[in-house]
Amino acid sequence: MNKIKSAFEKAMEKADQLPPPTNEERLQWKWTPEGKRLAGLFLASREGASIKDIIEVEELAKPYLTKGIIGILVEAIRVPENESTLQTGERALNGLIDLIGEPLKEISDRVHYVWNQYLQFYHKQVEEAIEQMKPMLQEQLEHLAQERTGTQGPVDIGPIEARPEYQAQRIKLLIKMREPYENHISDFRTQIRELI
């Protein structure tokens, strides 16, 4: 009688049939995660050290280590929601410039431009848009309350900021106004990856 094999036994049979990994695959498996770890340490340190200072490995491993480092540094470039995010993004950009060199300087200038625009105008634009939205939403909610109750006169719906409809519209507005900044930063991250 044939023995019924478990899923594990079947998987092990298939794994045994796979060819052994190449030296290149072994180097990639070993050094790309190490590069990611080193990039995290680099971003966490607020010292003025260069990213090149931490890349001291055998020549065959450098491309894989660098790939891991660049992957983490590129993802650290974000819209600067706060001072910490801005500092991390600056550190990431500086590390990328050290690794990639001159081709990254133009992209770096454009990233800084978007950051400056965001820091200068985003919060003011959001406040203005919210102030414009409040009366329109108040009017819509009052009209809706009049239809529901059948009254013709003014209806008190309370403070607009306390209404769930206001909160939902506010969140939509914040997302919509932040989207262009996010799209630009995402495009820049793509352009940096293409330089590699």
C-alpha positions in Angstrom: 0.0 0.0 0.0 1.1 3.5 -0.8 1.9 5.8 2.1 0.0 9.1 2.0 2.5 11.9 2.1 2.1 15.0 4.1 2.3 18.5 2.5 5.7 18.9 4.3 7.1 15.7 2.8 5.9 16.8 -0.7 7.5 20.2 -0.3 10.8 18.6 0.9 10.8 16.4 -2.2 10.4 19.4 -4.4 13.0 21.4 -2.5 15.5 18.5 -3.0 15.0 18.7 -6.7 15.9 22.4 -6.8 19.4 23.3 -8.0 21.7 24.6 -5.3 21.9 28.4 -5.0 24.6 30.1 -7.0 27.4 32.1 -5.3 25.7 35.3 -6.5 22.4 34.3 -4.8 24.2 33.4 -1.6 26.0 36.8 -1.6 22.6 38.6 -2.2 20.9 36.7 0.5 23.7 37.5 3.0 24.5 41.1 2.1 21.3 42.8 1.0 19.7 42.3 4.5 22.9 43.5 6.1 22.8 46.6 3.9 19.3 47.3 5.1 20.4 46.9 8.7 23.3 49.2 8.2 21.1 51.8 6.5 18.8 51.7 9.5 21.8 52.3 11.8 23.0 55.1 9.6 19.5 56.8 9.7 19.3 56.4 13.4 22.6 57.9 14.1 22.6 61.7 14.0 26.3 62.0 13.6 28.0 63.5 10.6 29.5 60.2 9.4 29.3 59.3 5.7 27.4 56.2 4.6 30.6 55.1 2.8 32.3 54.8 6.2 30.1 51.8 7.0 30.6 49.9 3.7 33.8 48.0 4.4 33.2 44.6 3.1 34.8 42.4 0.4 34.5 43.7 -3.1 32.1 40.9 -4.3 29.6 41.8 -1.5 29.5 45.6 -2.1 26.8 45.6 -4.8 24.4 43.6 -2.6 25.2 45.6 0.5 24.8 48.9 -1.4 21.5 47.7 -2.9 20.1 47.0 0.6 21.3 50.4 1.9 19.9 52.3 -1.1 16.5 50.5 -0.7 16.1 51.7 2.9 17.4 55.2 2.2 15.1 55.7 -0.7 12.1 54.7 1.4 13.1 57.2 4.1 12.5 60.1 1.8 9.0 61.2 2.7 6.8 64.3 3.0 8.1 66.0 6.1 5.1 65.7 8.5 7.3 66.7 11.4 10.9 67.7 12.2 12.0 64.1 12.8 10.7 63.0 9.4 12.5 66.0 7.8 15.8 65.2 9.5 15.6 61.5 8.5 14.8 62.5 4.9 17.8 64.9 4.9 20.1 62.2 6.3 18.8 59.7 3.7 19.3 62.2 0.8 22.9 62.9 2.0 23.6 59.2 2.3 22.3 58.6 -1.3 24.4 61.5 -2.6 27.4 59.9 -1.0 26.6 56.5 -2.6 25.3 57.6 -6.1 27.1 60.9 -6.5 26.4 63.7 -9.0 23.4 62.3 -10.8 21.4 62.5 -7.6 22.0 66.2 -6.9 19.3 67.4 -9.3 16.7 65.0 -7.8 17.9 66.1 -4.4 17.2 69.8 -5.3 13.8 68.9 -6.5 13.0 67.0 -3.3 14.1 70.0 -1.3 11.9 72.2 -3.4 8.8 70.0 -2.7 9.7 69.8 1.0 9.9 73.6 1.2 6.6 74.1 -0.6 5.0 71.6 1.7 6.4 73.3 4.9 5.6 76.8 3.6 2.1 76.4 2.1 0.4 73.1 3.0 -0.9 73.9 6.5 -2.1 77.4 5.5 -3.8 76.0 2.4 -5.5 73.3 4.5 -6.7 75.9 7.0 -8.2 78.1 4.3 -9.9 75.1 2.6 -11.4 73.9 5.8 -12.7 77.4 6.6 -14.3 77.5 3.1 -15.8 74.1 3.6 -17.4 74.8 6.9 -20.2 77.1 5.8 -21.0 75.0 2.7 -21.3 71.8 4.9 -23.2 73.7 7.6 -25.8 74.8 4.9 -26.0 71.2 3.5 -26.6 69.7 6.9 -29.2 72.3 7.9 -31.0 71.8 4.6 -31.0 68.0 5.2 -32.2 68.5 8.7 -35.1 70.7 7.5 -36.1 68.1 4.9 -36.1 65.3 7.6 -38.1 67.3 10.1 -40.3 69.1 7.6 -39.6 72.5 9.2 -39.2 75.7 7.2 -37.3 77.8 9.7 -33.7 77.7 10.8 -32.5 74.4 12.4 -29.8 74.2 15.0 -27.5 71.3 14.3 -24.9 72.3 16.9 -21.2 73.0 16.3 -20.2 71.8 12.8 -16.8 70.6 14.1 -18.5 68.0 16.3 -20.4 66.5 13.4 -19.2 63.2 11.9 -19.9 64.5 8.4 -17.5 67.4 9.1 -14.8 65.0 10.3 -15.2 62.8 7.2 -15.0 65.8 4.9 -12.0 67.2 6.7 -10.1 63.9 6.4 -10.9 63.7 2.7 -9.7 67.3 2.2 -6.5 66.6 4.1 -5.8 63.5 1.9 -6.7 65.3 -1.3 -4.4 68.3 -0.5 -1.5 66.2 0.6 -1.7 63.9 -2.5 0.3 66.1 -4.9 3.2 66.3 -2.5 3.1 62.5 -1.9 3.0 61.9 -5.7 6.0 64.1 -6.3 8.0 62.4 -3.6 7.0 59.0 -4.9 8.1 60.0 -8.4 11.5 61.1 -7.0 11.9 57.8 -5.2 11.2 56.0 -8.5 13.8 58.2 -10.3 16.4 57.4 -7.7 15.8 53.7 -8.0 16.3 54.0 -11.8 19.7 55.6 -11.3 21.0 52.4 -9.7 
